[in-house]
Amino acid sequence: MSNQREQELLLKASIEFGAEYICYIKSGTLGRTLYIEADTRSASISIRKKVPGMWNGIYVIVLFSTPKEEIPKDITMAEVLRYKLKEDDKSK
């Protein structure tokens, strides 16, 4: 796929799916793939409902990132495990 074709597809994706998402095309295990990055999990769920798995002849993957919490250096493993268990209980 030519660079010009990729740029056209990226512009088309921004117009169709929204400019608030970061879009890029890379080679994946299944060929050329459009990656769409959302800010949050809920935004990724929303965009996934709009975007087909295959779009304009390329595969589509929707990603989101979660902010990493900074863990203090002097924290003990027991404290980490207590925190993890508390977080797991919240998600149930």
N, C-alpha and C positions, 0 to 999 in steps of 0.2 A: 504494500500500500504506500503510495507516495505521500510525502510530507504535506503537499497541498490538499490531498484527499482527507488526510487526518485533520487538518485545520478546518476544513469544511464541515466534517462530522462533529468536531468539537463545538463549532459555532452553532450548528443545528441542534446539538444536545442542549446547549445553554438556552437556546430559544424555546425548545420543546419542554424541557424539564425544569428550567429555572436557573437563573444566573447565580443564585445563592449557594450552589453546590460547586465543588471543585471537580472538574472532569479532566481526564487524561486517557490516552490510549497507549497501551504497552502490549508486548507479546506475552501471552500467557500459555499455559499448557494446552489450551484448546484453540490456539491461534490468536489473532489480534483481539484485544479485549478492551472495552470501554469501562473504566473505573470511575465511579461517581462517589465522592466523599461528602458525607453529611456531618454536621456538627454534633448531633445528638442521636441517640437510638430512635427516639420518636420521629425525628426528621427522616432517618433512614427507612423506617417502616412506611412512612408516607410516600417517599419517592419510589420505593420498591413496588408499591401498588400501581404507580403510574408507568413504570418502565418495564418493558417486556424482557425476558431472559436473553432474547436475540433481537438486536436492533440494527437495521441497515446492514445486515450481513456480518455483524460482529457480536461477540458475547458481551454481556453486561454484568458487572459485579458492583453492588452497592456496599460501601464501607462506612463505618463511623468509628470515632475514637472516643475513648473515655478519658477524662483527665486523671492523671496519675497523682495520687496523694503522696506528699513527701513524708517519709517515715524518718523520725529522728534517729540519729546514729546510736544513741544510748538506750534505745528501747530493747527490752528482753524478748526472747522467743515466746515466753509465756504470755506476754502482753499482746504480741502479734496474733497468737492463736485465739486469745479471748476476743480481740477485736474482730477477727475473721468469723468466729462463731456467732458473735452478735450481729454482724452483717448478714450472715446466712439466715439467721432467724428472721430478720426484717424482710428478706426477699420471699419468705414462704407465705 
